Amino acid sequence: MLQTVWVSSPGSWTLRESERHHGGRKRSWRCRCLRTVIQHPCRRHVPKRPGKARMLRKIQICLCFCFVSGILYEISLLSSCVFNYLPMSQHYLTPEQVLNLGKSIIFLETTERLEPPPLVSCSVESAARIYQDRAVILFMKGLTNETALDLNTSYAAFSLLSSMKNVFIFPLQMETVFQETPLLQWYNQVVPEQEKNWVHVSSDASRLALIWKYGGIYMDTDVISIRPIPERSFLAAQKSRFSSNGIFGFPARHKFIWDCMENFVLKYNGNIWGNQGPFLMTRMLKTLCNLTDFQGTEDHSCQNISFLNPQRFYPIPYPAWSRYYQVWDESPNFNHSYALHLWNFMNNNRKAVVAGSNTLAEKLYKAYCPTTYEDLIQNAKQRDFTGTEDDV
């Protein structure tokens, strides 16, 4: 009869079989299995662990559970902290800390103004709503660390934007932004006061440096987001064979953006509007791709860069920009678009969204930046009406 005894020893189990009659002879043997004993064919059963060992095992499991729970809780706290705007001088959040989270949506304000107008607020809000898992950053040249403390109470748009958990507002410090890029030498030599298009040129340079360093998506402050952009490396066609630089996205340290910065400096001419902007993107794309006309709503691609159809961002071309501020018999659905560029550069007579006007732009505000619409437009109309009554 087979009698099996399991004897534990460090790192092994020993199986002994007592005498066994086989063919009229006694035979004894030992089967020693190492830690892989679970798969060993000679194992018949696993003995129960002693009570003390079982207790230690339970304690270990409890400690591991508490440790993992603590880590998850800290991560949740970090997420809620990161996606809230906190003035840097108080809480020491830096642009690098936020940008290093990756896939940021970046906006730039290169004028000195400190109060974002409704269209800028709408652009930032719409992006924050569409990309809720990403940091949305507004860099402002007129903002400094010293002024950051008072902005929430001084400006309505700042209070509005800073209440959004994934929106961050930082000073735009160009010398820091251009560090470790080909643009630093150009920046140290250029004289802004003598530049005809400095607001635009400095914006063109800053967006290249930020996307090269940190990756993500750059958007102009007159772009209203309506659905997520699925592409990671892309340029936006303004028309066939011509690229804009009002919206583009790339991973960090992408060679195309580095080449654009080098060409920016090599071919610099601040007197020609767009020479460092859309014309730069177009001429650099042409060095890589044989650009052809768009026949429908298809996108083009070459060298792993998507050249997105004009319908994605420019379904209303710039000659017809004023249609955004008109009443449509039937509003377009923009089913082929990821965002809409409202061509604010063309808006010289300063058309604005007016509550109750029923224009296309008003409908876009209501749909994609409802907080901006309510706080900055609808309430402004009510305040104006109340003020008029008081005057009377």
C-alpha positions, 0 to 999 in steps of 0.5 A: 500500500502506498503511504505518502508523506510530505516533508517541508524544507527551505525551497523544497518539498520531499516526497517519501514512499515507504516500502512498496511490493512490485514484482515480488521485490521491495522498492523504495525511492524518493521524489524531491521537487523544487519550487516548481512542485505545483507541476510535478506529477508525483504531488498528490495533495498540498497540506494545509499551511500551519495556522501561524503561516496562514495568519502571516499571509493574511496580514501580508495581503491586508498590508498590500491592499492598504498600500495599493489603496494609499497609492490610488488615493494619492493619484486621485489627489494629484489629478484633482490638484493638477487640473485646477488653476492655481496661481504660481506665486502661491502654489509653485506650479510651473508650466513645465510641471503641467506640460510634462503631463503630455498631450496639452492643448496650448493657446497663446496671447502675445499682446499685452492685454490681460482680459481675454475677450469672449472669443478667446474665452470660448476657444479655451472653454470649448477645448477644456470641454472636448479634451477633459483628460488633457491640460489646456494652457493659455500663455499670456505675455502680459501676465507676470507672476506678480499680477497672477494673484489678483486676476480672479477678482479683477477680470471676469474671463479669468474667473471663468476660465480658472474655475475649470479644472483642467485649464491653466493660465501662465505667463509667456516668458519667451526667453525661457520658451526659446531655450535649447532651440534654434530660435534663441539666437534669433530672439536675442538679436531681434528688436521687437520695437522695429518689427512690423508684425511682432505680435504675429511673429513672436506667436509663430515662434513660441508655438513651434518651440512649445510643441517641439519641447513638450508635444501636444496641440497648438490652437489659435485663440479664435478656434472653437473645438467641437470634437476631439482630433484623432491625429497625433502628428498633423497639419491643417490644410487651409486649402489644397496645397497650402497649410495653416499654422493656426492649429497643428499637433505633434509629439515632443521632439519631432524632427519636422518642428525642429526643421521648421524652427531652423527654417524660421531663422534661416528665412526670417523676414518679419516684414512679410506677414505669414512668412514665419507662419503658414508660409513656413509650414507650407514650404517645409511640408513641400520638402517632404511631400508631393502635395495634390488637390483635395477631391472630397473630404479625404485627408492626405498623409506623407512621412507619417504626417497627416495633412488634414482636409480643409473641412476639418477646421476651415469649412468656411474659408477666410473670404467668407469669414463674416458668415459666422456673424450672420443668421442662417436659414439652416445652420450647417452641421459641420459633421466633417470638422474637428474645430472651427476657425473664426478668422478673427484676424479678418474681423477688422470691424470687430463683429461680436456675438450678441445675445439674441442675435441668432447668428451662427456664432451665437449658436456655436457659443451656446453649444460649445462654450455655454459658460462663456456665453452665459457669463460674458455675453448674456449677462453683459446684455442684462447689465447693459439693459439695467444700466440704460434703465438707471440712466433714464 
